[in-house]
Amino acid sequence: MGWSATLKDKGRKIRCYDYVNHPYERVRDALIQNALVVFQSATKTAASRANSVAAELHVDFAGIGVKTEIKIDVKSVEEKAGRSASMPTTRLTLEWKAAKTPRLFPLMKGELFVYPLTSTETQLDFSGVYKPPFGTVGKTMNAIVGHRIAEVSVHRFVSDVAGYLRQALSLSL
């Protein structure tokens, strides 16, 4: 697992990754068949562990719990077959925002790349850009603490999806 973030001209870039201990084809198929169900189930499962009934992004930052219900849109799914020297890759283009008060939370746009690490492990690699709310005031708040909250919530999202896929695919053997 890991993440990194750098400033970009239109928002802040976030990169996060995790792995699933199942073959690429099984992970790819689960996401191609119904990515929204996987994402919603993963976030609901994580939310239920936190005693909540809503699908949400959540993070504990410096002892303060921050969470919001989210609406995830899968804009596109593309698969690139592996050639002799390259590996197959599936790319899901995603966007999410707060379900009830989208103007109060960052808008995230990104891509989730799925590709084999080995014959039995699959990488989930998220790269995205978010725009903080509130214009200039939001940019200032983001510089102070907002970017860390966004980074941690994205990391948690990818981790929740990977954990859900590890468990769900183990049950379907």
N, CA, C and O atoms as a DFTB+ gen file, in Angstrom:
692 C
 N C O
     1  1       0.846      -1.176       0.000
     2  2       0.000       0.000       0.000
     3  2       0.888       1.235       0.000
     4  3       2.012       1.213       0.503
     5  1       0.367       2.303      -0.569
     6  2       1.142       3.526      -0.563
     7  2       0.374       4.653      -1.220
     8  3      -0.695       4.430      -1.788
     9  1       0.912       5.867      -1.147
    10  2       0.287       7.018      -1.783
    11  2       1.320       8.109      -1.941
    12  3       2.354       8.132      -1.275
    13  1       0.997       9.017      -2.856
    14  2       1.822      10.206      -3.016
    15  2       0.937      11.303      -3.581
    16  3      -0.089      11.017      -4.199
    17  1       1.317      12.534      -3.379
    18  2       0.519      13.656      -3.879
    19  2       1.444      14.785      -4.292
    20  3       2.471      15.028      -3.657
    21  1       1.068      15.472      -5.366
    22  2       1.812      16.629      -5.821
    23  2       0.835      17.690      -6.286
    24  3      -0.293      17.376      -6.667
    25  1       1.258      18.938      -6.259
    26  2       0.391      20.015      -6.705
    27  2       0.283      20.016      -8.225
    28  3       1.268      19.773      -8.922
    29  1      -0.902      20.286      -8.731
    30  2      -1.146      20.449     -10.165
    31  2      -1.871      21.766     -10.346
    32  3      -2.425      22.319      -9.397
    33  1      -1.863      22.266     -11.576
    34  2      -2.447      23.577     -11.828
    35  2      -3.954      23.622     -11.594
    36  3      -4.451      24.673     -11.189
    37  1      -4.702      22.566     -11.817
    38  2      -6.158      22.584     -11.679
    39  2      -6.639      21.855     -10.432
    40  3      -7.848      21.709     -10.252
    41  1      -5.781      21.410      -9.600
    42  2      -6.160      20.667      -8.407
    43  2      -4.941      19.978      -7.829
    44  3      -3.814      20.195      -8.273
    45  1      -5.179      19.165      -6.856
    46  2      -4.077      18.446      -6.209
    47  2      -4.146      16.992      -6.635
    48  3      -5.200      16.361      -6.563
    49  1      -3.028      16.474      -7.074
    50  2      -2.968      15.098      -7.545
    51  2      -2.719      14.157      -6.378
    52  3      -1.927      14.444      -5.480
    53  1      -3.414      13.027      -6.414
    54  2      -3.252      11.997      -5.393
    55  2      -3.044      10.666      -6.106
    56  3      -3.734      10.352      -7.076
    57  1      -2.102       9.904      -5.620
    58  2      -1.866       8.566      -6.154
    59  2      -1.841       7.606      -4.979
    60  3      -1.217       7.874      -3.953
    61  1      -2.517       6.501      -5.141
    62  2      -2.641       5.524      -4.065
    63  2      -2.727       4.135      -4.690
    64  3      -3.277       3.975      -5.779
    65  1      -2.191       3.143      -4.012
    66  2      -2.259       1.794      -4.556
    67  2      -2.391       0.767      -3.446
    68  3      -2.060       1.020      -2.288
    69  1      -2.883      -0.393      -3.835
    70  2      -3.011      -1.539      -2.942
    71  2      -3.040      -2.769      -3.853
    72  3      -3.013      -2.638      -5.077
    73  1      -3.094      -3.930      -3.271
    74  2      -3.115      -5.133      -4.091
    75  2      -4.215      -6.069      -3.604
    76  3      -4.705      -5.957      -2.480
    77  1      -4.587      -6.994      -4.485
    78  2      -5.569      -8.030      -4.188
    79  2      -4.881      -9.365      -4.469
    80  3      -4.307      -9.558      -5.541
    81  1      -4.938     -10.273      -3.519
    82  2      -4.250     -11.555      -3.672
    83  2      -5.090     -12.566      -4.459
    84  3      -5.351     -13.681      -4.007
    85  1      -5.499     -12.136      -5.646
    86  2      -6.223     -12.978      -6.595
    87  2      -5.737     -12.639      -7.998
    88  3      -5.244     -11.537      -8.238
    89  1      -5.875     -13.590      -8.929
    90  2      -5.421     -13.335     -10.296
    91  2      -6.126     -12.135     -10.935
    92  3      -7.288     -11.845     -10.651
    93  1      -5.391     -11.460     -11.794
    94  2      -5.893     -10.279     -12.501
    95  2      -7.251     -10.526     -13.147
    96  3      -8.149      -9.691     -13.031
    97  1      -7.413     -11.651     -13.821
    98  2      -8.652     -11.915     -14.551
    99  2      -9.866     -11.909     -13.630
   100  3     -10.926     -11.413     -14.012
   101  1      -9.726     -12.452     -12.422
   102  2     -10.850     -12.480     -11.476
   103  2     -11.170     -11.083     -10.959
   104  3     -12.338     -10.711     -10.846
   105  1     -10.125     -10.305     -10.644
   106  2     -10.332      -8.931     -10.159
   107  2     -10.927      -8.074     -11.268
   108  3     -11.889      -7.338     -11.047
   109  1     -10.351      -8.175     -12.459
   110  2     -10.855      -7.425     -13.614
   111  2     -12.321      -7.748     -13.870
   112  3     -13.138      -6.845     -14.049
   113  1     -12.653      -9.035     -13.887
   114  2     -14.033      -9.438     -14.159
   115  2     -14.998      -8.890     -13.122
   116  3     -16.087      -8.434     -13.471
   117  1     -14.615      -8.927     -11.853
   118  2     -15.476      -8.391     -10.786
   119  2     -15.737      -6.902     -11.004
   120  3     -16.856      -6.430     -10.804
   121  1     -14.709      -6.168     -11.412
   122  2     -14.874      -4.727     -11.626
   123  2     -15.606      -4.413     -12.925
   124  3     -16.416      -3.488     -12.965
   125  1     -15.334      -5.169     -13.988
   126  2     -16.018      -4.927     -15.259
   127  2     -17.496      -5.260     -15.142
   128  3     -18.335      -4.534     -15.675
   129  1     -17.829      -6.344     -14.453
   130  2     -19.219      -6.756     -14.336
   131  2     -20.069      -5.713     -13.619
   132  3     -21.196      -5.439     -14.032
   133  1     -19.537      -5.131     -12.553
   134  2     -20.308      -4.103     -11.862
   135  2     -19.434      -3.364     -10.852
   136  3     -19.477      -3.642      -9.654
   137  1     -18.658      -2.439     -11.346
   138  2     -17.749      -1.670     -10.495
   139  2     -18.494      -0.919      -9.404
   140  3     -18.028      -0.863      -8.266
   141  1     -19.647      -0.340      -9.734
   142  2     -20.388       0.428      -8.720
   143  2     -20.775      -0.432      -7.528
   144  3     -20.686       0.020      -6.386
   145  1     -21.202      -1.660      -7.775
   146  2     -21.563      -2.552      -6.671
   147  2     -20.332      -2.840      -5.812
   148  3     -20.424      -2.853      -4.585
   149  1     -19.184      -3.070      -6.446
   150  2     -17.956      -3.321      -5.689
   151  2     -17.608      -2.107      -4.842
   152  3     -17.338      -2.245      -3.649
   153  1     -17.611      -0.903      -5.449
   154  2     -17.242       0.305      -4.708
   155  2     -18.225       0.583      -3.576
   156  3     -17.815       0.898      -2.459
   157  1     -19.518       0.469      -3.862
   158  2     -20.516       0.741      -2.830
   159  2     -20.468      -0.306      -1.729
   160  3     -20.577       0.029      -0.549
   161  1     -20.306      -1.575      -2.103
   162  2     -20.212      -2.631      -1.095
   163  2     -18.977      -2.450      -0.227
   164  3     -19.032      -2.642       0.988
   165  1     -17.857      -2.079      -0.851
   166  2     -16.618      -1.878      -0.091
   167  2     -16.774      -0.738       0.896
   168  3     -16.377      -0.869       2.054
   169  1     -17.345       0.380       0.464
   170  2     -17.489       1.517       1.372
   171  2     -18.570       1.266       2.409
   172  3     -18.448       1.735       3.541
   173  1     -19.629       0.538       2.055
   174  2     -20.650       0.205       3.042
   175  2     -20.104      -0.756       4.078
   176  3     -20.389      -0.614       5.267
   177  1     -19.319      -1.737       3.642
   178  2     -18.716      -2.674       4.581
   179  2     -17.810      -1.932       5.550
   180  3     -17.838      -2.178       6.756
   181  1     -17.010      -1.025       5.015
   182  2     -16.125      -0.237       5.876
   183  2     -16.941       0.661       6.802
   184  3     -16.606       0.811       7.977
   185  1     -18.013       1.259       6.273
   186  2     -18.851       2.124       7.099
   187  2     -19.537       1.324       8.201
   188  3     -19.682       1.818       9.319
   189  1     -19.964       0.088       7.900
   190  2     -20.627      -0.710       8.930
   191  2     -19.657      -1.077      10.042
   192  3     -20.048      -1.204      11.202
   193  1     -18.374      -1.248       9.678
   194  2     -17.377      -1.492      10.727
   195  2     -17.258      -0.271      11.635
   196  3     -16.859      -0.381      12.794
   197  1     -17.610       0.897      11.090
   198  2     -17.548       2.132      11.882
   199  2     -18.925       2.477      12.459
   200  3     -19.168       3.616      12.858
   201  1     -19.836       1.473      12.501
   202  2     -21.180       1.642      13.067
   203  2     -22.018       2.661      12.315
   204  3     -22.691       3.484      12.936
   205  1     -21.990       2.622      11.001
   206  2     -22.791       3.521      10.188
   207  2     -23.505       2.704       9.129
   208  3     -23.042       1.623       8.766
   209  1     -24.628       3.204       8.627
   210  2     -25.361       2.478       7.606
   211  2     -25.178       3.072       6.222
   212  3     -25.701       2.516       5.257
   213  1     -24.469       4.163       6.084
   214  2     -24.332       4.845       4.799
   215  2     -23.010       4.503       4.126
   216  3     -22.013       4.224       4.793
   217  1     -23.015       4.530       2.784
   218  2     -21.755       4.432       2.045
   219  2     -21.060       5.770       2.200
   220  3     -21.643       6.818       1.919
   221  1     -19.819       5.734       2.647
   222  2     -19.165       6.998       2.926
   223  2     -17.660       6.895       2.818
   224  3     -17.074       5.822       2.963
   225  1     -17.055       8.028       2.563
   226  2     -15.619       8.161       2.713
   227  2     -15.408       8.592       4.151
   228  3     -16.165       9.411       4.672
   229  1     -14.403       8.059       4.786
   230  2     -14.189       8.389       6.186
   231  2     -12.703       8.358       6.499
   232  3     -11.924       7.632       5.882
   233  1     -12.345       9.166       7.472
   234  2     -10.953       9.230       7.886
   235  2     -10.894       9.798       9.298
   236  3     -11.681      10.673       9.661
   237  1      -9.965       9.298      10.079
   238  2      -9.668       9.899      11.375
   239  2      -8.378      10.670      11.193
   240  3      -7.347      10.091      10.851
   241  1      -8.428      11.963      11.419
   242  2      -7.266      12.817      11.211
   243  2      -7.026      13.617      12.481
   244  3      -7.859      14.431      12.878
   245  1      -5.899      13.385      13.107
   246  2      -5.522      14.068      14.343
   247  2      -6.619      13.952      15.398
   248  3      -6.909      14.908      16.117
   249  1      -7.230      12.756      15.479
   250  2      -8.260      12.516      16.474
   251  2      -9.633      13.036      16.118
   252  3     -10.557      12.922      16.923
   253  1      -9.795      13.607      14.931
   254  2     -11.091      14.140      14.502
   255  2     -11.628      13.255      13.398
   256  3     -10.943      13.030      12.401
   257  1     -12.850      12.744      13.555
   258  2     -13.471      11.913      12.532
   259  2     -14.138      12.789      11.478
   260  3     -14.935      13.671      11.798
   261  1     -13.798      12.531      10.216
   262  2     -14.402      13.250       9.101
   263  2     -15.026      12.213       8.192
   264  3     -14.352      11.272       7.774
   265  1     -16.317      12.370       7.876
   266  2     -16.957      11.425       6.978
   267  2     -18.087      12.105       6.232
   268  3     -18.681      13.076       6.701
   269  1     -18.365      11.565       5.056
   270  2     -19.483      12.042       4.268
   271  2     -19.971      10.927       3.354
   272  3     -19.177      10.124       2.863
   273  1     -21.275      10.882       3.129
   274  2     -21.811       9.945       2.151
   275  2     -21.342      10.401       0.783
   276  3     -21.274      11.600       0.512
   277  1     -21.017       9.442      -0.084
   278  2     -20.500       9.799      -1.397
   279  2     -21.347       9.215      -2.520
   280  3     -22.050       8.220      -2.349
   281  1     -21.256       9.861      -3.659
   282  2     -21.869       9.381      -4.896
   283  2     -20.715       9.128      -5.855
   284  3     -19.992      10.053      -6.226
   285  1     -20.546       7.871      -6.255
   286  2     -19.467       7.483      -7.163
   287  2     -20.053       7.259      -8.546
   288  3     -21.061       6.568      -8.694
   289  1     -19.424       7.843      -9.558
   290  2     -19.796       7.607     -10.949
   291  2     -18.632       6.938     -11.657
   292  3     -17.497       7.408     -11.580
   293  1     -18.912       5.846     -12.342
   294  2     -17.918       5.210     -13.197
   295  2     -18.165       5.759     -14.593
   296  3     -19.160       5.414     -15.231
   297  1     -17.270       6.605     -15.067
   298  2     -17.433       7.276     -16.351
   299  2     -17.107       6.361     -17.528
   300  3     -17.760       6.433     -18.569
   301  1     -16.099       5.499     -17.367
   302  2     -15.752       4.570     -18.445
   303  2     -14.905       3.429     -17.892
   304  3     -14.268       3.546     -16.846
   305  1     -14.922       2.331     -18.627
   306  2     -14.079       1.174     -18.323
   307  2     -13.426       0.768     -19.637
   308  3     -14.107       0.514     -20.631
   309  1     -12.104       0.711     -19.629
   310  2     -11.364       0.324     -20.832
   311  2     -10.376      -0.776     -20.479
   312  3      -9.736      -0.745     -19.428
   313  1     -10.266      -1.743     -21.370
   314  2      -9.312      -2.819     -21.158
   315  2      -8.304      -2.823     -22.296
   316  3      -8.668      -2.747     -23.469
   317  1      -7.033      -2.913     -21.930
   318  2      -5.953      -3.002     -22.913
   319  2      -5.324      -4.370     -22.753
   320  3      -4.771      -4.698     -21.703
   321  1      -5.415      -5.163     -23.807
   322  2      -4.841      -6.506     -23.766
   323  2      -3.324      -6.417     -23.736
   324  3      -2.727      -5.523     -24.336
   325  1      -2.720      -7.345     -23.037
   326  2      -1.263      -7.377     -22.969
   327  2      -0.669      -7.896     -24.271
   328  3      -1.169      -8.852     -24.863
   329  1       0.385      -7.261     -24.695
   330  2       1.113      -7.739     -25.871
   331  2       2.318      -8.520     -25.384
   332  3       2.442      -8.755     -24.181
   333  1       3.182      -8.918     -26.245
   334  2       4.303      -9.787     -25.868
   335  2       5.129      -9.228     -24.716
   336  3       5.519      -9.982     -23.825
   337  1       5.403      -7.927     -24.712
   338  2       6.244      -7.345     -23.660
   339  2       5.456      -6.546     -22.623
   340  3       6.037      -6.089     -21.638
   341  1       4.167      -6.370     -22.817
   342  2       3.390      -5.564     -21.869
   343  2       2.311      -6.410     -21.207
   344  3       1.894      -7.441     -21.735
   345  1       1.878      -5.963     -20.065
   346  2       0.858      -6.695     -19.328
   347  2      -0.519      -6.107     -19.617
   348  3      -0.627      -4.939     -19.989
   349  1      -1.569      -6.907     -19.449
   350  2      -2.917      -6.372     -19.641
   351  2      -3.234      -5.349     -18.554
   352  3      -2.740      -5.454     -17.431
   353  1      -4.048      -4.374     -18.887
   354  2      -4.430      -3.328     -17.936
   355  2      -5.896      -2.974     -18.157
   356  3      -6.357      -2.874     -19.294
   357  1      -6.608      -2.788     -17.076
   358  2      -7.972      -2.285     -17.129
   359  2      -7.976      -0.928     -16.444
   360  3      -7.417      -0.772     -15.359
   361  1      -8.614       0.062     -17.085
   362  2      -8.680       1.420     -16.536
   363  2     -10.138       1.807     -16.337
   364  3     -10.943       1.757     -17.267
   365  1     -10.462       2.193     -15.106
   366  2     -11.791       2.697     -14.785
   367  2     -11.654       4.181     -14.497
   368  3     -10.877       4.580     -13.629
   369  1     -12.400       4.992     -15.215
   370  2     -12.405       6.435     -14.978
   371  2     -13.527       6.721     -13.993
   372  3     -14.683       6.375     -14.240
   373  1     -13.182       7.356     -12.872
   374  2     -14.118       7.570     -11.763
   375  2     -14.267       9.041     -11.428
   376  3     -13.402       9.864     -11.729
   377  1     -15.368       9.340     -10.810
   378  2     -15.590      10.664     -10.237
   379  2     -16.452      10.458      -9.000
   380  3     -17.407       9.682      -9.024
   381  1     -16.113      11.156      -7.914
   382  2     -17.003      11.100      -6.761
   383  2     -17.087      12.445      -6.088
   384  3     -16.192      13.286      -6.159
   385  1     -18.230      12.599      -5.422
   386  2     -18.505      13.834      -4.685
   387  2     -19.412      13.493      -3.520
   388  3     -19.996      12.411      -3.463
   389  1     -19.521      14.419      -2.604
   390  2     -20.418      14.225      -1.463
   391  2     -21.848      14.123      -1.986
   392  3     -22.252      14.901      -2.850
   393  1     -22.607      13.173      -1.467
   394  2     -23.959      12.933      -1.953
   395  2     -24.933      14.045      -1.563
   396  3     -25.801      14.407      -2.357
   397  1     -24.802      14.590      -0.352
   398  2     -25.794      15.551       0.137
   399  2     -25.340      16.998       0.025
   400  3     -26.156      17.861      -0.298
   401  1     -24.110      17.286       0.272
   402  2     -23.624      18.673       0.236
   403  2     -22.334      18.743      -0.575
   404  3     -21.264      18.984      -0.015
   405  1     -22.426      18.534      -1.903
   406  2     -21.201      18.456      -2.706
   407  2     -20.352      19.721      -2.694
   408  3     -19.144      19.643      -2.917
   409  1     -20.946      20.879      -2.441
   410  2     -20.167      22.121      -2.420
   411  2     -19.285      22.259      -1.180
   412  3     -18.389      23.102      -1.144
   413  1     -19.538      21.432      -0.168
   414  2     -18.759      21.513       1.069
   415  2     -17.550      20.581       1.082
   416  3     -16.702      20.674       1.970
   417  1     -17.471      19.683       0.101
   418  2     -16.406      18.694       0.070
   419  2     -15.726      18.702      -1.294
   420  3     -16.318      19.141      -2.280
   421  1     -14.496      18.224      -1.355
   422  2     -13.778      18.195      -2.630
   423  2     -14.455      17.283      -3.659
   424  3     -15.096      16.294      -3.303
   425  1     -14.302      17.629      -4.928
   426  2     -14.716      16.795      -6.047
   427  2     -13.481      16.018      -6.496
   428  3     -12.430      16.612      -6.736
   429  1     -13.598      14.708      -6.610
   430  2     -12.473      13.861      -7.007
   431  2     -12.725      13.290      -8.392
   432  3     -13.794      12.744      -8.662
   433  1     -11.737      13.419      -9.266
   434  2     -11.759      12.783     -10.583
   435  2     -10.482      11.971     -10.700
   436  3      -9.400      12.461     -10.378
   437  1     -10.604      10.727     -11.163
   438  2      -9.405       9.918     -11.253
   439  2      -9.586       8.677     -12.086
   440  3     -10.631       8.436     -12.689
   441  1      -8.525       7.898     -12.093
   442  2      -8.498       6.644     -12.821
   443  2      -7.972       5.553     -11.902
   444  3      -6.990       5.740     -11.184
   445  1      -8.642       4.421     -11.941
   446  2      -8.205       3.245     -11.211
   447  2      -7.671       2.262     -12.239
   448  3      -8.423       1.730     -13.056
   449  1      -6.364       2.028     -12.190
   450  2      -5.726       1.063     -13.089
   451  2      -5.630      -0.268     -12.364
   452  3      -5.261      -0.324     -11.191
   453  1      -5.965      -1.331     -13.068
   454  2      -5.927      -2.680     -12.521
   455  2      -5.016      -3.495     -13.433
   456  3      -5.242      -3.566     -14.641
   457  1      -3.982      -4.113     -12.850
   458  2      -3.060      -4.899     -13.666
   459  2      -2.399      -5.981     -12.811
   460  3      -2.314      -5.851     -11.590
   461  1      -1.924      -7.069     -13.476
   462  2      -1.323      -8.165     -12.711
   463  2       0.056      -7.797     -12.169
   464  3       0.864      -7.173     -12.858
   465  1       0.308      -8.192     -10.935
   466  2       1.659      -8.122     -10.363
   467  2       2.368      -9.458     -10.592
   468  3       3.515      -9.516     -11.034
   469  1       1.642     -10.521     -10.276
   470  2       2.116     -11.891     -10.508
   471  2       0.906     -12.666     -11.015
   472  3      -0.144     -12.075     -11.266
   473  1       1.038     -13.963     -11.168
   474  2      -0.104     -14.765     -11.622
   475  2      -1.200     -14.860     -10.561
   476  3      -2.329     -15.240     -10.871
   477  1      -0.876     -14.518      -9.309
   478  2      -1.865     -14.624      -8.229
   479  2      -2.111     -13.310      -7.487
   480  3      -2.837     -13.300      -6.493
   481  1      -1.526     -12.210      -7.943
   482  2      -1.727     -10.910      -7.281
   483  2      -2.023      -9.837      -8.325
   484  3      -1.464      -9.836      -9.422
   485  1      -2.913      -8.933      -7.954
   486  2      -3.353      -7.856      -8.843
   487  2      -3.187      -6.520      -8.149
   488  3      -3.529      -6.369      -6.976
   489  1      -2.666      -5.561      -8.875
   490  2      -2.462      -4.201      -8.356
   491  2      -3.683      -3.337      -8.653
   492  3      -4.224      -3.380      -9.758
   493  1      -4.116      -2.556      -7.670
   494  2      -5.086      -1.481      -7.847
   495  2      -4.294      -0.191      -7.680
   496  3      -3.716       0.049      -6.620
   497  1      -4.264       0.630      -8.706
   498  2      -3.429       1.833      -8.701
   499  2      -4.314       3.024      -9.066
   500  3      -4.728       3.171     -10.216
   501  1      -4.598       3.871      -8.076
   502  2      -5.484       5.022      -8.293
   503  2      -4.651       6.282      -8.464
   504  3      -3.716       6.533      -7.703
   505  1      -4.999       7.061      -9.465
   506  2      -4.374       8.359      -9.685
   507  2      -5.491       9.340      -9.988
   508  3      -6.291       9.116     -10.897
   509  1      -5.549      10.431      -9.227
   510  2      -6.640      11.377      -9.424
   511  2      -6.277      12.782      -9.014
   512  3      -5.211      13.043      -8.458
   513  1      -7.190      13.672      -9.303
   514  2      -7.048      15.082      -8.956
   515  2      -8.322      15.511      -8.248
   516  3      -9.425      15.167      -8.672
   517  1      -8.165      16.259      -7.175
   518  2      -9.352      16.783      -6.507
   519  2      -9.286      18.298      -6.471
   520  3      -8.217      18.908      -6.465
   521  1     -10.470      18.872      -6.446
   522  2     -10.596      20.321      -6.353
   523  2     -11.233      20.658      -5.018
   524  3     -12.342      20.209      -4.728
   525  1     -10.546      21.440      -4.204
   526  2     -11.122      21.794      -2.904
   527  2     -12.316      22.735      -3.083
   528  3     -12.374      23.490      -4.053
   529  1     -13.263      22.687      -2.150
   530  2     -14.413      23.594      -2.215
   531  2     -14.041      25.005      -1.755
   532  3     -12.936      25.229      -1.260
   533  1     -14.936      25.922      -1.917
   534  2     -14.859      27.290      -1.386
   535  2     -13.847      28.208      -2.063
   536  3     -13.413      29.183      -1.450
   537  1     -13.459      27.930      -3.305
   538  2     -12.594      28.855      -4.044
   539  2     -11.286      29.162      -3.331
   540  3     -10.578      28.250      -2.904
   541  1     -10.961      30.463      -3.200
   542  2      -9.697      30.895      -2.600
   543  2      -9.592      30.475      -1.144
   544  3      -8.528      30.045      -0.701
   545  1     -10.689      30.595      -0.390
   546  2     -10.685      30.173       1.017
   547  2     -10.412      28.674       1.099
   548  3      -9.656      28.223       1.959
   549  1     -11.026      27.908       0.203
   550  2     -10.806      26.464       0.169
   551  2      -9.373      26.103      -0.151
   552  3      -8.830      25.152       0.412
   553  1      -8.750      26.858      -1.057
   554  2      -7.348      26.599      -1.392
   555  2      -6.446      26.835      -0.178
   556  3      -5.485      26.098       0.043
   557  1      -6.761      27.854       0.593
   558  2      -5.979      28.140       1.798
   559  2      -6.175      27.034       2.831
   560  3      -5.205      26.535       3.402
   561  1      -7.427      26.653       3.069
   562  2      -7.716      25.571       4.011
   563  2      -7.068      24.273       3.541
   564  3      -6.547      23.505       4.350
   565  1      -7.100      24.029       2.225
   566  2      -6.499      22.830       1.666
   567  2      -4.997      22.799       1.936
   568  3      -4.439      21.755       2.273
   569  1      -4.357      23.941       1.787
   570  2      -2.912      24.013       2.017
   571  2      -2.570      23.700       3.472
   572  3      -1.511      23.140       3.755
   573  1      -3.463      24.060       4.396
   574  2      -3.202      23.849       5.818
   575  2      -3.461      22.395       6.221
   576  3      -2.596      21.763       6.827
   577  1      -4.640      21.858       5.893
   578  2      -4.983      20.519       6.362
   579  2      -5.817      19.718       5.375
   580  3      -5.806      18.488       5.425
   581  1      -6.532      20.375       4.487
   582  2      -7.466      19.680       3.600
   583  2      -6.826      18.622       2.732
   584  3      -7.408      17.558       2.520
   585  1      -5.627      18.897       2.222
   586  2      -4.984      17.921       1.341
   587  2      -4.685      16.618       2.070
   588  3      -4.775      15.547       1.469
   589  1      -4.336      16.684       3.337
   590  2      -4.074      15.455       4.088
   591  2      -5.351      14.652       4.287
   592  3      -5.340      13.424       4.200
   593  1      -6.449      15.349       4.552
   594  2      -7.722      14.647       4.714
   595  2      -8.109      13.960       3.405
   596  3      -8.542      12.808       3.415
   597  1      -7.956      14.659       2.281
   598  2      -8.272      14.071       0.979
   599  2      -7.371      12.873       0.687
   600  3      -7.847      11.837       0.225
   601  1      -6.083      13.011       0.953
   602  2      -5.138      11.917       0.702
   603  2      -5.495      10.682       1.526
   604  3      -5.513       9.566       1.007
   605  1      -5.773      10.888       2.794
   606  2      -6.085       9.764       3.670
   607  2      -7.417       9.128       3.277
   608  3      -7.545       7.905       3.332
   609  1      -8.406       9.922       2.883
   610  2      -9.695       9.341       2.498
   611  2      -9.576       8.542       1.201
   612  3     -10.225       7.505       1.061
   613  1      -8.762       9.002       0.253
   614  2      -8.549       8.244      -0.983
   615  2      -7.804       6.947      -0.672
   616  3      -8.145       5.885      -1.193
   617  1      -6.797       7.044       0.172
   618  2      -6.062       5.844       0.573
   619  2      -7.020       4.844       1.212
   620  3      -6.952       3.648       0.930
   621  1      -7.897       5.324       2.057
   622  2      -8.864       4.455       2.734
   623  2      -9.822       3.832       1.733
   624  3     -10.160       2.654       1.852
   625  1     -10.269       4.615       0.736
   626  2     -11.168       4.099      -0.301
   627  2     -10.503       2.936      -1.047
   628  3     -11.096       1.865      -1.182
   629  1      -9.280       3.144      -1.528
   630  2      -8.580       2.102      -2.286
   631  2      -8.339       0.879      -1.394
   632  3      -8.497      -0.257      -1.840
   633  1      -7.963       1.108      -0.160
   634  2      -7.750       0.015       0.788
   635  2      -9.050      -0.756       1.039
   636  3      -9.038      -1.986       1.094
   637  1     -10.163      -0.046       1.190
   638  2     -11.463      -0.695       1.401
   639  2     -11.860      -1.527       0.181
   640  3     -12.364      -2.640       0.331
   641  1     -11.637      -0.999      -1.022
   642  2     -11.970      -1.740      -2.245
   643  2     -11.103      -2.991      -2.342
   644  3     -11.614      -4.074      -2.626
   645  1      -9.806      -2.856      -2.113
   646  2      -8.907      -4.014      -2.162
   647  2      -9.311      -5.057      -1.118
   648  3      -9.353      -6.249      -1.421
   649  1      -9.605      -4.623       0.092
   650  2     -10.015      -5.546       1.147
   651  2     -11.309      -6.256       0.817
   652  3     -11.448      -7.457       1.047
   653  1     -12.258      -5.505       0.274
   654  2     -13.531      -6.108      -0.120
   655  2     -13.309      -7.159      -1.210
   656  3     -13.858      -8.259      -1.132
   657  1     -12.501      -6.823      -2.232
   658  2     -12.242      -7.778      -3.318
   659  2     -11.507      -9.018      -2.807
   660  3     -11.811     -10.134      -3.229
   661  1     -10.553      -8.832      -1.912
   662  2      -9.844      -9.996      -1.353
   663  2     -10.837     -10.941      -0.686
   664  3     -10.784     -12.153      -0.897
   665  1     -11.729     -10.395       0.106
   666  2     -12.699     -11.216       0.831
   667  2     -13.754     -11.787      -0.111
   668  3     -14.024     -12.987      -0.059
   669  1     -14.351     -10.977      -0.960
   670  2     -15.431     -11.428      -1.834
   671  2     -14.939     -12.486      -2.814
   672  3     -15.648     -13.460      -3.068
   673  1     -13.750     -12.318      -3.364
   674  2     -13.235     -13.292      -4.318
   675  2     -12.819     -14.583      -3.625
   676  3     -12.866     -15.649      -4.239
   677  1     -12.415     -14.511      -2.366
   678  2     -12.090     -15.722      -1.599
   679  2     -13.340     -16.543      -1.341
   680  3     -13.293     -17.773      -1.354
   681  1     -14.459     -15.868      -1.106
   682  2     -15.718     -16.547      -0.835
   683  2     -16.296     -17.193      -2.069
   684  3     -17.076     -18.139      -1.963
   685  1     -15.926     -16.697      -3.254
   686  2     -16.509     -17.229      -4.495
   687  2     -15.649     -18.304      -5.141
   688  3     -15.870     -18.648      -6.302
   689  1     -14.674     -18.841      -4.417
   690  2     -13.824     -19.913      -4.981
   691  2     -14.567     -21.203      -5.137
   692  3     -13.996     -22.193      -5.594
